[in-house]
């Protein structure tokens, strides 16, 4: 089922529920009002007749000639019938639409009115008619011989009304309560479908565009609706996702091209040494010299491939598997003693250790192998690009909740325009290429990636002519 149909059904169900509730409430209130109005008119007719009776302390008198009662006329107030009987069950008067000799309802009303059936004003139903009755009597009736022909000891007034018109009105009201919600529901469903289709038209265009969008066009994007609503937010978020995906794809393509280019050089040299060695017979020393060169080139390739594999992993996969607590003010001096023989012409100077130890032990949680690789890369770069015979300074200090290891050289420094790119794979500045120093441009990229894998960061500050400072920040153990 399409989204338009689901929204239309949802709106239809909501509107139908509301209309049914309103119709039930309207029907109930209207029925109650009509029934109350029916009873009020019936009671009003009874009160009108009772008011026409002259009640004295010693007699009760009904004079038909003195009263003009319109009740019971066919074109009068509905179809009301009434009778007035005396205490001897003789008819004093009745409505003109009541036939005392007629069978059926008229006879039942006549028999009911001959005598008082109830002392209360409660209505009773006779043959489907609603009937009210009241008895009026003198408090101290005079003897019969002293009364004139119109005076009576008591009278019984009976009023009846047919509820057929009430029931007909209720049936019409019930039909109206059903027809109106159905009609309104149908119109609402059509309107809701049209509005839903119109409201979701941008989503349909976005879906069609996404379906036809070529995966090779980095400029392809979804159309954004002009209205700044949720659909526009969806399109904007999806386009931002496409931006990140195409950016990642572009980086991957450039990374692959750079990796192929960098691997071609050692492979060419390796194959060249092998071909030269195979051109003619050579002595054992010459073969040994060739194998040494091949081994050096293969070792360079191995380091490059390992770096590429590390950089090719996802960020989550680069987390160190062998993390452990390291006390830096004990671990770092030992590592510097091991690294110093590799750089005999450049002294490695450690500073800040006494200040750090005096405050507290700087303990971090990290992989010793990965942390060692970061510092090796930084120190190798400092020795490679630093001033000859000038020391490389390694500083250890605490900044807030971080332990900071800084590697400072005294070389020519890094231009401001290049500092934003030095952590990109295969990037080498123009000054680095002119210096003739060997390198692939992967050392700092690997170091920055390892720093993130350890939960820290790697930063660079430098001014041309004043050397460069690389700072590794790692969170301290709590």
N, C-alpha and C positions, 0 to 999 in steps of 0.2 A: 504494500500500500504506500502510495506516495505521501510525501510530507504535507502537500496541499490537502489531500483527502483526510489525513489524520487531524490536521488543524481544523478542517471544516467539521469533522465529526465531533471534535472536542468542543468547538463553539456551539454546534447544534445541541449536544448533550447539556452544556451549561445553560443555554437559553431555554431549552425544553424544561429542564428542571426548575428554573426560575418561573417560567410561565405556568407550569403545572401547579407549583406552590401558590402563585398569585391567584390562579383560577380557583383552586380549592378554597382559598381564603375568601375570595370575592363571592363565590357561590354560597359558602356558609354564612357570611355576613348578610348577603342579600336575602337568602331564604329566611334567616331569623328576622330580618326587618319586615319582609312581606307577611310572615306569620303573625308578628306582633301587630302590624297594621290591620290585618284581618280581624284579630281578636279585639283590637281597640274599637274598630267600627261596629263589631257585634255588641260589645259592652256599651258603646255610645248609643246604639239603637235601644238597648234595654233601658238605659238611663233616661232616654227621651220619652219612652212610654211610661216609665215610673213617674217622671215629672208631670205627666198629664193626669195622673190619678190624684184626686183630692182626698187626702187622709186627715180625718178629724179624730178626736179622742173617742167619740162614740159611734163613728161610722166611717165607711170608705165609699167614695162616689166616683163613678166613671160616667162622664157625659159625652158620648160620641159627637153630638151636635155642636159642642163647644170647642172641639179640638180638630185641627186639620193635620192629620198624621200622614206624611208622604211616604212612610216606609211601606214596602210591599207593593208599590206601584211598579209595573213592569219596566218602565223607563226611569225609575227612581234609583236609589242607592243600591246597586247590585241586585241580588235576588234574595231579599230578606222577607221572611214570613213571620207573622206574630198573631198571638191570640190573647184574649183577656177573658178569664172564667171567674165566676163568683164561687162562694163557698158551697153552693149546691150544684156545682159542675155545669152551670148554665152559661152559654156564650153571651158575654157582654159586647164583645166587638172582636174583629179580626181583620187582617190585611186583605185587600181585594184580590191578591194573587193566591190566596189560600182557599181551597174548596173543602168545606167541612164534610161533604158527602163523597169526596174523591178518595179512592183507595190509594195505597202506597204510602209515599212520604207524607202526604197531607193527612191521611188517617192516623199515622203514627204520631205526627206532631199534635194532632187534635187530642188523641188519647193521652199523650204525655202531658199536655197542658191542662187537662181536666182537673188534675189534682197536683199538689206540690210534691215533686219527686225528691227534692233535695233542699236542705235548709241553707246551703251555701251557694255562692255565686259561681261555683266551678262549672265549666262547660262540659257537656257530655255529647257523644256522637250517636246519632240515630240515623240509620240508613245512609251513612256517609255525610250527614248534615251535622253542623256544630250548633248546639242548642244551649240557651241560657234561660234561667227561670228565677222569678222572685215572687214571694208572697207578701202582700200588704194587708195588715189587719188593724182594726180599731182596738185601742187599749181597753175601753170600757163600753162595749157595744150596747146600744139602746135596744129595748124590746122590738121585735119584728113589727108589731102592730103600730109602733110609733114611727117607723121609718117610712120615707116616701119611696116610690118605685125605683129611683136611681141609687138609693142608699143601700149599702151592703155591709155585712159584718166583716168581710175580707175579700180580697181579689188575688188571683194568681196571673201574673204576666209572664208569657213565654215568647221567646224570640229565637228563631232559627235561621241559619244561613247556609247556603250550599258552598262548599269549598272548591267547586269545579274550576272557577276562574283562577283561584289561587294555585291549584295544581297545574293548570295550563300555563300560568306565568312561570311556575317553577320548572316545568318541562322546557319551556323556551329559554329560561335562564341556564339550565343545565346544558342544553344544546349549544347555546352561545359560549358557555365556558369551555366546551370541547372544540368547537369549530375555530374560535379565535386563536387559541394556542397553536392548533395545527397549522392554520394559515400563516400566523406570524412565524412559526418555526420553519415552515417551508421557505418563506421569504428570507428569513434570517440565514438559513442554510445556503441559499443562492448568493446572498450578499457576502456571507462569510467566505464562501469558496472564491468569489471574485476578488475580495480583498486579500485573501491568503495568497492567491495566485499572483496578484500584483505585488504584495509585500515580499514574496519569495522569488520574484523575477530576477533580482540581482544575484541571488544564490544560484539560480539556474544558469545564468550567464557565466558565473564563476566556475561552475561545474563543467560547462561546455568548454570554457577556455582551458581549464586544467586537463580535460580529456584530450584536447587538440594540441596542447603545449608540447613542443619538441624538447626532449631532454638535453639536446646539444646547444640550445640557444640560451646563453646566460642572461640575456636581456628580457626574456619572456617573464611576464608577471600577470597576476590576476587583476581584472578590473575592479576598482574600488568604487562602491556606490557613493553618490554625492551626499546622501544623508549620513550623518555621523551617528550611526546606530551600531547594534551588535554585529550586523553583517559587515559593516565597514571595518570594525575591529577585527573580525575574523579574517577578512581579506588582507588587512595590514599585517596581522601576525603571520599569516601564511606567506606573504611576500617577504617578510623579514626572515622567515625560515629558509625560503629559497635563496635569499642573499647569503645567509650563512652556509648553506649547502654548496652553492656555486663558489663561494670564497674558499671553502675547504677543498672542493674539487680542483680549483685553480692552484691552490697551494700543493695539493697532491701531484698534479701534473708537473708543476715546476720542480717539485721535490724529486720526482722520478727522472725528469730530464737532467737535473743537476747531478743526481746520483749516477746516472749512466755516463755523463760526461766525466765525472771525477774517477769513476772506476775504469774508464777507458785508458787513462794515462798509465797507472801501474800495470794493467794487463798488457798494454803495448810494450812497456819496458821489459816485462817478464818474458813475453814471447820473443822479443828482440834478443835478449840474452841467450835464450835457448837456441834460436836459429843460428846465432853467431857461433855458439859452442858446437853445433852440429855440422858446420860447413867443412871441417877437416878434423883430423885426429889431433888431439891436444894432450898435454901432459897432465899428470894427476894434480899438480898445483894449479894449473889453469882451470881444470874442471872444478876443483875445490873453490877457486875464486868465483867462478860462474855460479856455483850453487849457493855461495854466501850471498851474492847479489840477488839471486832468485828468492832466497829465504827472506832477505830484508824487504823486498818488494811484496812477497806474499804476506809477511807480517804487517806491512802497512795496509794491504788490502783487508786483512783480517780485522784490524782495528777499525777501518772505515766501515766494513760490513756490520760489525757489532754496533757501531754508532748509528748507522742507518736503521738497523733493526730496532734499536731502542727508541729512536725518534719516530719510527713508523707505528709504534704501539699507541693504543688509545690512552688517554690520560688516566683512566681508572686502572688500566693494566700495568701502568708504570710504577705502582706502589711497591715499595721495597718489601720482599717477603721475609727478610731476616732482621727486622728492626729490633733493636735492643737499647737499653739505657747506656749512654756514653757520657762520662765525665770529661768535658772538653779540656779543662785545665790540666788533666792528666794524659788524655789521649793525644792532644795536638802536639806537645813537645816530642813525644816518642815518634810520631809520624815525620816531623821535621828532621829528626836525626837520621831516619831512614832515607829521606829524600835528598839530603845534603850531598851524599856521594854522587848522585846523578848529575849534579850541577857544581862541579868542583871550583869553577871560576867565578861563581856568583854566590855570595854568602846569603843564607836565609836567616833573617833576624826576627825573633818573636818578641813582641812587646805587649804590655797590658796584662800579663799573667799575674803579677803580684797584686795588682788592683782588683782583678776578678776574684782571686783566691781569698783576698782579705774580706770581701763582701760575702760571698757564698760560692759554693761549687756550682759551676755552670753545667747542668745535666740536661741533655736532650735525648729524645728517642729517635734513632735513625739507624739505617743500615751502614755498618762500618765500611763495606766495600763501595757503596755508592757515594758516601760522604768522602771517602778517600779519592775516588775518581774525580769528584768536583774540584777538590783542592789541588790534585795533580794537574788538571787542565788549567786551572787559574795560575798555578806557579809556573807551569811550562810556558804559558803565554807571557807571564811577567819576565821570565828569563829570556825568552825569544825576542821580545820587543823592547825590553828595558835597556838602559845604558850599560855598556860593558864595565865590568869590575865594580858596579854599584850594587849595594845589597837590595834584596827583595824583602820588604817588610811585611810580616804576618802579624796582625793585631787581633787580640781577643778581648771582647768587652761585652757588657750587658747593657741593653737598651730596653727598659720597660720589662715586658714579659718575653723578650727575645734574646737569644745569644747571637752575637755578631762576630763573624770571622772575616777580616778584611785582608786582601792581598794587594799591596801597593808596589808599583814599579816606578822607576825614575827615567822612563823613556820619553819619546816625543809626544805622548798623549794621543787622544782620539778626538777627531773633529766632531763638533756638535751635530752636524748632519748625519754622521755615521753611527752615533751612539744609539739611535733608534733602530738600527738594522743589525747590530753586531750579534744579536742572539738569534738571527734567522739562519737556517742551515745554508752552508756554502757561501755565506757572505764574507768577502774580504775587501777591506777598504783599499783605496788607490795607494795610500802610503804603505800599507802592508805588502801590497804586490810589488811596489817599487823597491822595498827594502831587500827583496830577494829571499826572505825567510820562508822556509817550507811550511806548508799547511794546506788543509782542505776546507777550512771554514766550518768545521763541525764541532770543534772543542767547546766553544761557548754555548752553542745551541744545545749540546748534550748536557752541559753543566746547568743551564737554566731549566731544562726539562727535569733533571734529577732534583734540583732544588724544589720545584713544585711537587714532585713525587714525595719528597720528605716533609711536605707541609710548610715549606718556607718560600723564600724568594731570593733572587740574585739581582743586584743592582750595580750600576756603573756610574761613577762620577769621574770627570776628567776635564782638563783644560790643555789645549795644545801647548807643548813645550814644558808641561809640568807633570808628566806621567799620568798614569791611570790607576784608579782605585776600584776594585771589585769587592762588594760586600755581600756575604752570604748570611741571611737571617734565618734562624731556626727557632721555633717555639720551645720555651723551657718546659721541662716536666713540672707539673704542679705538685 
